[in-house]
Amino acid sequence: MQEAVFVNEYVKYFIATFLSYWNEPKQVRREKRYQKRAGRAAFSSRWFGLLPWALRQLFYKK
């Protein structure tokens, strides 16, 4: 019985989240998406940490 209550609450949360997203204007959703992308680190840093930076520093000394 406890699992059914949990699933029911999850479905309510999912529907509420989806509807709040759906009711936002398209421009607001687009702005949120661009801000989220701008805040992320570069792909190489995200996946490989400092290794790409260290290799660049090693091979491209000025």
N, C-alpha and C positions, 0 to 999 in steps of 0.2 A: 504494500500500500504506500509505503514511503517513497518508492521509486516513481509511482504515478504522480505524486504531488510534485516531485522534483522536475519531472518532464513537463508537467503542466506549467510550472513557473518558468521553465526555460522557454517554452513556446510563447508564453505571454511576453517575456523579455525580448525574444527575437522579433515578434510581430511589432511591438512598440518601437524597437530600434529601426526596423525596416520602414515603418510608416513615418517616423520622424525624418528619415533620409528621403523618402519618397516625396514628402510634402515640402522639402526645401526647393527653392528655385534652382534651375539648372546652373545658372551663373555662380551661385553660392557653392554648390557642390564642386564645380570646376575650380574655383579659387582655393577651396580646402585641399583639393588634390594637388594643385601646383605648389602650395605652401608646404605640404607634406614632402613632396619631392625635393624642394629647395633645401629643406632642413637635413636631408640625408647626406652622409659622406659619399665619396666616390665609390664606384663599384669595386675597384681593386682594393680599396681600404676596407670596405665592408666585408669582403670575402676572405682577404688574406692578411689583414692587419697591417703592421708596419713593414712587412717584408718587401713589397713593391717600392716603398719610399726608400728603404735602406739600399736596395739594389740601384735605384736611380742615383742616389747620393754616391754610391761606390763608383759607378761607371761614368757619371757626368759631372765630374769635379771641374770647377772653373778656376 
